[in-house]
Amino acid sequence: MKTYNFITSIGGRPRIGNKKS
């Protein structure tokens, strides 16, 4: 969950977070 939020904050795209999740 932390990584998802971190990546989303940096990339600003839910797609990146979704992939990591």
Distance bins in CASP14 RR format, pairs under 12 A and 6 or more apart:
PFRMAT RR
TARGET T0000
AUTHOR 0000-0000-0000
RMODE 2
METHOD distances of the structure
MODEL  1
1 7 0 0 0 0 0 1 0 0 0 0 0
1 8 0 0 0 0 0 1 0 0 0 0 0
1 17 0 0 0 0 0 1 0 0 0 0 0
1 20 0 0 0 0 0 1 0 0 0 0 0
1 21 0 0 0 0 1 0 0 0 0 0 0
2 8 0 0 0 0 0 1 0 0 0 0 0
2 9 0 0 0 0 0 1 0 0 0 0 0
2 17 0 0 0 0 0 1 0 0 0 0 0
2 20 0 0 0 0 0 1 0 0 0 0 0
2 21 0 0 0 0 0 1 0 0 0 0 0
3 9 0 0 0 0 0 1 0 0 0 0 0
3 10 0 0 0 0 0 1 0 0 0 0 0
3 16 0 0 0 0 0 1 0 0 0 0 0
3 17 1 0 0 1 0 0 0 0 0 0 0
3 18 0 0 0 0 0 1 0 0 0 0 0
3 19 0 0 0 0 0 1 0 0 0 0 0
3 20 1 0 1 0 0 0 0 0 0 0 0
3 21 0 0 0 0 1 0 0 0 0 0 0
4 10 0 0 0 0 0 1 0 0 0 0 0
4 11 0 0 0 0 0 1 0 0 0 0 0
4 12 0 0 0 0 0 1 0 0 0 0 0
4 13 0 0 0 0 0 1 0 0 0 0 0
4 14 0 0 0 0 1 0 0 0 0 0 0
4 15 0 0 0 0 0 1 0 0 0 0 0
4 16 0 0 0 0 1 0 0 0 0 0 0
4 17 1 0 1 0 0 0 0 0 0 0 0
4 18 1 0 0 1 0 0 0 0 0 0 0
4 19 0 0 0 0 1 0 0 0 0 0 0
4 20 1 0 1 0 0 0 0 0 0 0 0
4 21 1 0 1 0 0 0 0 0 0 0 0
5 11 0 0 0 0 0 1 0 0 0 0 0
5 12 0 0 0 0 0 1 0 0 0 0 0
5 14 0 0 0 0 0 1 0 0 0 0 0
5 16 0 0 0 0 0 1 0 0 0 0 0
5 17 0 0 0 0 1 0 0 0 0 0 0
5 20 0 0 0 0 0 1 0 0 0 0 0
5 21 0 0 0 0 0 1 0 0 0 0 0
6 12 0 0 0 0 0 1 0 0 0 0 0
6 16 0 0 0 0 1 0 0 0 0 0 0
6 17 0 0 0 0 1 0 0 0 0 0 0
6 20 0 0 0 0 1 0 0 0 0 0 0
6 21 0 0 0 0 0 1 0 0 0 0 0
7 13 0 0 0 0 1 0 0 0 0 0 0
7 14 0 0 0 0 1 0 0 0 0 0 0
7 15 0 0 0 0 1 0 0 0 0 0 0
7 16 1 0 1 0 0 0 0 0 0 0 0
7 17 1 0 1 0 0 0 0 0 0 0 0
7 18 0 0 0 0 1 0 0 0 0 0 0
7 19 0 0 0 0 1 0 0 0 0 0 0
7 20 1 0 1 0 0 0 0 0 0 0 0
7 21 0 0 0 0 1 0 0 0 0 0 0
8 14 1 0 0 1 0 0 0 0 0 0 0
8 15 0 0 0 0 1 0 0 0 0 0 0
8 16 1 0 0 1 0 0 0 0 0 0 0
8 17 1 0 1 0 0 0 0 0 0 0 0
8 18 0 0 0 0 1 0 0 0 0 0 0
8 19 0 0 0 0 0 1 0 0 0 0 0
8 20 0 0 0 0 1 0 0 0 0 0 0
8 21 0 0 0 0 1 0 0 0 0 0 0
9 16 0 0 0 0 0 1 0 0 0 0 0
9 17 0 0 0 0 1 0 0 0 0 0 0
10 16 0 0 0 0 1 0 0 0 0 0 0
10 17 0 0 0 0 1 0 0 0 0 0 0
10 20 0 0 0 0 0 1 0 0 0 0 0
11 17 0 0 0 0 1 0 0 0 0 0 0
11 19 0 0 0 0 0 1 0 0 0 0 0
11 20 0 0 0 0 0 1 0 0 0 0 0
12 18 0 0 0 0 0 1 0 0 0 0 0
13 19 0 0 0 0 1 0 0 0 0 0 0
13 20 0 0 0 0 0 1 0 0 0 0 0
14 20 0 0 0 0 0 1 0 0 0 0 0
14 21 0 0 0 0 1 0 0 0 0 0 0
15 21 0 0 0 0 0 1 0 0 0 0 0
END
